Amino acid sequence: MSDRKTEIKSAYKSLGKAHGFYDGMMTCSTFMGRLVTKLVWNMDREDALEYQARAFEMIPADFSGKLLEVPVGTGVLSMPVWKTLPNADITCLDYSENMMASASQRADEMRIKNIVFKQGDVGNLPFEDSTFDAVVSLNGFHAFPDKEAAYKETFRVLKPGGIFTGCFYVEGANTHTDKMIDRFYIKSGFFTRPFETVESLEKRLKGLYIEVNVTNVESIAVFQCRKKEL
């Protein structure tokens, strides 16, 4: 995981500043980004790098299969890692065309060629059953309006033996963060109830997957699991 952290940290030195407030916050690469991350999430830059690196830990360095990222957002968290996987077949999906445009621009800037972008809804994924060897979801499930459909669809499109990994906000880990989410993020429409806890997420995933590992850094849970072979 230390190699992943080094890769990500190096890439973040310029990416956040180049693409505005949101990316600066996600990467802690700007003053305002670091301030919001501390005030809302009680995290510093190393904390953020820790959960981000864990979210990618299960993807092998030599991964060469089919990978789906949903939602891709602006790609600020994932593109530094996808750049290190030149033999993978990567599909990035997001409901927001504006987010996808930012991610596509970032991929072009980083000269990532083995990647395609597709607009779509995680609750009704436009892919056949058992299409992907890995599904990655970074900071998405807390925003999805139909979380049950999102869990079912990500499971459906994953091949038996495939990897499901990522991270998102869970309630109950930090009271201050929970209050900030309730006061600002829900009212702004960025996050949507209901939310998982660390315990409920682990229970849910164990009902669907094997090799389930759920950890957290403050209010961000990181999940790693595998779909059972037939």
Contacts in CASP RR format, 6 or more apart in sequence:
PFRMAT RR
TARGET T0000
AUTHOR 0000-0000-0000
METHOD contacts of the structure
MODEL  1
MSDRKTEIKSAYKSLGKAHGFYDGMMTCSTFMGRLVTKLVWNMDREDALE
YQARAFEMIPADFSGKLLEVPVGTGVLSMPVWKTLPNADITCLDYSENMM
ASASQRADEMRIKNIVFKQGDVGNLPFEDSTFDAVVSLNGFHAFPDKEAA
YKETFRVLKPGGIFTGCFYVEGANTHTDKMIDRFYIKSGFFTRPFETVES
LEKRLKGLYIEVNVTNVESIAVFQCRKKEL
1 53 0 8 1.000
1 54 0 8 1.000
1 57 0 8 1.000
3 61 0 8 1.000
4 53 0 8 1.000
4 56 0 8 1.000
4 57 0 8 1.000
4 81 0 8 1.000
5 49 0 8 1.000
5 50 0 8 1.000
5 53 0 8 1.000
7 80 0 8 1.000
7 81 0 8 1.000
7 84 0 8 1.000
8 49 0 8 1.000
8 52 0 8 1.000
8 53 0 8 1.000
8 56 0 8 1.000
8 77 0 8 1.000
8 80 0 8 1.000
8 81 0 8 1.000
9 49 0 8 1.000
10 80 0 8 1.000
11 79 0 8 1.000
11 80 0 8 1.000
11 83 0 8 1.000
12 27 0 8 1.000
12 28 0 8 1.000
12 29 0 8 1.000
12 76 0 8 1.000
12 80 0 8 1.000
13 29 0 8 1.000
14 29 0 8 1.000
15 23 0 8 1.000
15 27 0 8 1.000
15 29 0 8 1.000
15 76 0 8 1.000
15 79 0 8 1.000
15 80 0 8 1.000
15 106 0 8 1.000
16 23 0 8 1.000
16 24 0 8 1.000
16 26 0 8 1.000
16 27 0 8 1.000
16 29 0 8 1.000
16 30 0 8 1.000
16 76 0 8 1.000
17 24 0 8 1.000
17 29 0 8 1.000
17 30 0 8 1.000
19 74 0 8 1.000
19 76 0 8 1.000
19 102 0 8 1.000
19 106 0 8 1.000
20 30 0 8 1.000
21 30 0 8 1.000
21 32 0 8 1.000
21 33 0 8 1.000
22 74 0 8 1.000
22 76 0 8 1.000
23 29 0 8 1.000
23 74 0 8 1.000
23 76 0 8 1.000
24 30 0 8 1.000
24 32 0 8 1.000
24 33 0 8 1.000
24 76 0 8 1.000
25 32 0 8 1.000
25 33 0 8 1.000
25 36 0 8 1.000
25 37 0 8 1.000
26 48 0 8 1.000
26 74 0 8 1.000
26 76 0 8 1.000
26 77 0 8 1.000
26 139 0 8 1.000
27 48 0 8 1.000
27 76 0 8 1.000
27 77 0 8 1.000
28 34 0 8 1.000
28 37 0 8 1.000
28 43 0 8 1.000
28 44 0 8 1.000
28 45 0 8 1.000
28 48 0 8 1.000
28 49 0 8 1.000
34 44 0 8 1.000
34 45 0 8 1.000
37 43 0 8 1.000
37 44 0 8 1.000
37 45 0 8 1.000
37 48 0 8 1.000
38 44 0 8 1.000
39 180 0 8 1.000
40 177 0 8 1.000
40 180 0 8 1.000
40 181 0 8 1.000
40 184 0 8 1.000
41 47 0 8 1.000
41 48 0 8 1.000
41 174 0 8 1.000
41 177 0 8 1.000
41 218 0 8 1.000
41 219 0 8 1.000
41 220 0 8 1.000
42 174 0 8 1.000
42 176 0 8 1.000
42 177 0 8 1.000
42 218 0 8 1.000
42 219 0 8 1.000
43 217 0 8 1.000
43 218 0 8 1.000
43 220 0 8 1.000
47 217 0 8 1.000
47 218 0 8 1.000
48 217 0 8 1.000
50 217 0 8 1.000
51 167 0 8 1.000
51 216 0 8 1.000
51 217 0 8 1.000
51 220 0 8 1.000
51 222 0 8 1.000
52 77 0 8 1.000
52 138 0 8 1.000
52 167 0 8 1.000
54 167 0 8 1.000
54 215 0 8 1.000
54 217 0 8 1.000
54 222 0 8 1.000
54 224 0 8 1.000
55 77 0 8 1.000
55 136 0 8 1.000
55 138 0 8 1.000
55 165 0 8 1.000
55 166 0 8 1.000
55 167 0 8 1.000
55 222 0 8 1.000
56 78 0 8 1.000
56 81 0 8 1.000
56 136 0 8 1.000
56 165 0 8 1.000
57 165 0 8 1.000
57 224 0 8 1.000
58 134 0 8 1.000
58 163 0 8 1.000
58 165 0 8 1.000
58 224 0 8 1.000
59 67 0 8 1.000
59 81 0 8 1.000
59 85 0 8 1.000
59 134 0 8 1.000
59 136 0 8 1.000
59 163 0 8 1.000
59 165 0 8 1.000
61 84 0 8 1.000
62 87 0 8 1.000
63 85 0 8 1.000
63 87 0 8 1.000
63 88 0 8 1.000
63 133 0 8 1.000
63 134 0 8 1.000
64 85 0 8 1.000
64 87 0 8 1.000
64 88 0 8 1.000
65 87 0 8 1.000
65 88 0 8 1.000
65 89 0 8 1.000
65 133 0 8 1.000
65 134 0 8 1.000
66 88 0 8 1.000
66 89 0 8 1.000
66 91 0 8 1.000
66 131 0 8 1.000
66 132 0 8 1.000
66 133 0 8 1.000
66 134 0 8 1.000
67 85 0 8 1.000
67 88 0 8 1.000
67 89 0 8 1.000
67 90 0 8 1.000
67 91 0 8 1.000
67 132 0 8 1.000
67 133 0 8 1.000
67 134 0 8 1.000
67 135 0 8 1.000
67 136 0 8 1.000
68 91 0 8 1.000
68 92 0 8 1.000
68 93 0 8 1.000
68 127 0 8 1.000
68 131 0 8 1.000
68 132 0 8 1.000
68 134 0 8 1.000
68 135 0 8 1.000
68 136 0 8 1.000
68 157 0 8 1.000
69 78 0 8 1.000
69 82 0 8 1.000
69 90 0 8 1.000
69 91 0 8 1.000
69 92 0 8 1.000
69 93 0 8 1.000
69 135 0 8 1.000
69 136 0 8 1.000
69 137 0 8 1.000
69 138 0 8 1.000
70 92 0 8 1.000
70 93 0 8 1.000
70 94 0 8 1.000
70 122 0 8 1.000
70 125 0 8 1.000
70 135 0 8 1.000
70 136 0 8 1.000
70 137 0 8 1.000
70 154 0 8 1.000
71 93 0 8 1.000
71 94 0 8 1.000
71 95 0 8 1.000
71 96 0 8 1.000
71 99 0 8 1.000
71 122 0 8 1.000
71 137 0 8 1.000
71 138 0 8 1.000
71 140 0 8 1.000
71 143 0 8 1.000
72 78 0 8 1.000
72 92 0 8 1.000
72 93 0 8 1.000
72 94 0 8 1.000
72 99 0 8 1.000
72 100 0 8 1.000
72 103 0 8 1.000
72 117 0 8 1.000
73 94 0 8 1.000
73 96 0 8 1.000
73 99 0 8 1.000
73 100 0 8 1.000
73 102 0 8 1.000
73 103 0 8 1.000
74 99 0 8 1.000
74 102 0 8 1.000
74 103 0 8 1.000
74 106 0 8 1.000
75 92 0 8 1.000
75 102 0 8 1.000
75 103 0 8 1.000
75 106 0 8 1.000
75 107 0 8 1.000
76 106 0 8 1.000
77 138 0 8 1.000
77 139 0 8 1.000
78 92 0 8 1.000
78 136 0 8 1.000
78 138 0 8 1.000
79 103 0 8 1.000
79 106 0 8 1.000
79 107 0 8 1.000
79 110 0 8 1.000
79 112 0 8 1.000
80 110 0 8 1.000
82 88 0 8 1.000
82 90 0 8 1.000
82 107 0 8 1.000
82 112 0 8 1.000
82 115 0 8 1.000
83 110 0 8 1.000
83 111 0 8 1.000
83 112 0 8 1.000
85 114 0 8 1.000
86 113 0 8 1.000
86 114 0 8 1.000
87 114 0 8 1.000
88 114 0 8 1.000
89 114 0 8 1.000
90 112 0 8 1.000
90 114 0 8 1.000
90 115 0 8 1.000
90 116 0 8 1.000
91 115 0 8 1.000
91 116 0 8 1.000
91 117 0 8 1.000
91 118 0 8 1.000
91 127 0 8 1.000
91 132 0 8 1.000
92 100 0 8 1.000
92 103 0 8 1.000
92 107 0 8 1.000
92 115 0 8 1.000
92 116 0 8 1.000
92 117 0 8 1.000
92 118 0 8 1.000
93 117 0 8 1.000
93 118 0 8 1.000
93 119 0 8 1.000
93 120 0 8 1.000
93 122 0 8 1.000
93 125 0 8 1.000
94 100 0 8 1.000
94 103 0 8 1.000
94 117 0 8 1.000
94 119 0 8 1.000
94 120 0 8 1.000
95 119 0 8 1.000
95 120 0 8 1.000
95 121 0 8 1.000
95 122 0 8 1.000
97 119 0 8 1.000
100 117 0 8 1.000
100 119 0 8 1.000
103 117 0 8 1.000
104 117 0 8 1.000
107 115 0 8 1.000
107 117 0 8 1.000
118 126 0 8 1.000
120 126 0 8 1.000
122 137 0 8 1.000
122 144 0 8 1.000
122 149 0 8 1.000
122 150 0 8 1.000
122 153 0 8 1.000
122 154 0 8 1.000
123 144 0 8 1.000
123 146 0 8 1.000
123 149 0 8 1.000
123 150 0 8 1.000
123 152 0 8 1.000
123 153 0 8 1.000
124 149 0 8 1.000
124 153 0 8 1.000
125 153 0 8 1.000
125 154 0 8 1.000
125 156 0 8 1.000
125 157 0 8 1.000
127 157 0 8 1.000
128 157 0 8 1.000
129 156 0 8 1.000
129 157 0 8 1.000
130 156 0 8 1.000
130 157 0 8 1.000
130 158 0 8 1.000
130 159 0 8 1.000
130 160 0 8 1.000
131 157 0 8 1.000
131 158 0 8 1.000
131 159 0 8 1.000
132 157 0 8 1.000
132 158 0 8 1.000
132 159 0 8 1.000
132 162 0 8 1.000
133 159 0 8 1.000
133 162 0 8 1.000
133 163 0 8 1.000
134 158 0 8 1.000
134 162 0 8 1.000
134 163 0 8 1.000
134 164 0 8 1.000
134 165 0 8 1.000
135 154 0 8 1.000
135 157 0 8 1.000
135 158 0 8 1.000
135 162 0 8 1.000
135 163 0 8 1.000
135 164 0 8 1.000
135 165 0 8 1.000
136 165 0 8 1.000
136 166 0 8 1.000
137 154 0 8 1.000
137 164 0 8 1.000
137 165 0 8 1.000
137 166 0 8 1.000
137 167 0 8 1.000
137 168 0 8 1.000
138 166 0 8 1.000
138 167 0 8 1.000
138 168 0 8 1.000
139 167 0 8 1.000
139 168 0 8 1.000
139 169 0 8 1.000
139 220 0 8 1.000
140 168 0 8 1.000
141 147 0 8 1.000
141 150 0 8 1.000
141 168 0 8 1.000
141 196 0 8 1.000
142 168 0 8 1.000
142 169 0 8 1.000
142 170 0 8 1.000
142 191 0 8 1.000
142 192 0 8 1.000
142 195 0 8 1.000
143 190 0 8 1.000
143 191 0 8 1.000
143 192 0 8 1.000
144 150 0 8 1.000
144 192 0 8 1.000
145 192 0 8 1.000
147 192 0 8 1.000
147 194 0 8 1.000
151 204 0 8 1.000
151 208 0 8 1.000
154 164 0 8 1.000
155 164 0 8 1.000
155 208 0 8 1.000
155 209 0 8 1.000
155 227 0 8 1.000
158 164 0 8 1.000
158 227 0 8 1.000
159 227 0 8 1.000
160 227 0 8 1.000
160 228 0 8 1.000
160 229 0 8 1.000
160 230 0 8 1.000
161 226 0 8 1.000
161 227 0 8 1.000
161 228 0 8 1.000
161 229 0 8 1.000
162 226 0 8 1.000
162 227 0 8 1.000
163 224 0 8 1.000
163 225 0 8 1.000
163 226 0 8 1.000
164 205 0 8 1.000
164 209 0 8 1.000
164 223 0 8 1.000
164 224 0 8 1.000
164 225 0 8 1.000
164 226 0 8 1.000
164 227 0 8 1.000
165 222 0 8 1.000
165 223 0 8 1.000
165 224 0 8 1.000
165 225 0 8 1.000
166 222 0 8 1.000
166 223 0 8 1.000
166 224 0 8 1.000
167 220 0 8 1.000
167 221 0 8 1.000
167 222 0 8 1.000
167 223 0 8 1.000
168 196 0 8 1.000
168 220 0 8 1.000
168 221 0 8 1.000
169 177 0 8 1.000
169 181 0 8 1.000
169 191 0 8 1.000
169 195 0 8 1.000
169 219 0 8 1.000
169 220 0 8 1.000
169 221 0 8 1.000
170 195 0 8 1.000
170 196 0 8 1.000
170 197 0 8 1.000
170 198 0 8 1.000
170 201 0 8 1.000
170 216 0 8 1.000
170 219 0 8 1.000
170 220 0 8 1.000
170 221 0 8 1.000
171 178 0 8 1.000
171 181 0 8 1.000
171 195 0 8 1.000
171 196 0 8 1.000
171 197 0 8 1.000
171 219 0 8 1.000
172 178 0 8 1.000
172 197 0 8 1.000
172 198 0 8 1.000
172 219 0 8 1.000
173 197 0 8 1.000
173 198 0 8 1.000
173 216 0 8 1.000
173 218 0 8 1.000
173 219 0 8 1.000
173 221 0 8 1.000
174 218 0 8 1.000
174 219 0 8 1.000
177 218 0 8 1.000
177 219 0 8 1.000
178 219 0 8 1.000
181 191 0 8 1.000
181 219 0 8 1.000
185 191 0 8 1.000
186 192 0 8 1.000
186 193 0 8 1.000
196 204 0 8 1.000
196 221 0 8 1.000
198 214 0 8 1.000
198 216 0 8 1.000
198 221 0 8 1.000
201 214 0 8 1.000
201 221 0 8 1.000
201 223 0 8 1.000
202 212 0 8 1.000
202 214 0 8 1.000
205 212 0 8 1.000
205 214 0 8 1.000
205 223 0 8 1.000
205 225 0 8 1.000
206 212 0 8 1.000
208 225 0 8 1.000
208 227 0 8 1.000
209 225 0 8 1.000
209 226 0 8 1.000
209 227 0 8 1.000
209 228 0 8 1.000
210 225 0 8 1.000
210 226 0 8 1.000
210 227 0 8 1.000
210 228 0 8 1.000
211 224 0 8 1.000
211 225 0 8 1.000
211 226 0 8 1.000
212 223 0 8 1.000
212 224 0 8 1.000
212 225 0 8 1.000
213 223 0 8 1.000
213 224 0 8 1.000
213 225 0 8 1.000
214 221 0 8 1.000
214 222 0 8 1.000
214 223 0 8 1.000
214 224 0 8 1.000
215 221 0 8 1.000
215 222 0 8 1.000
216 222 0 8 1.000
END
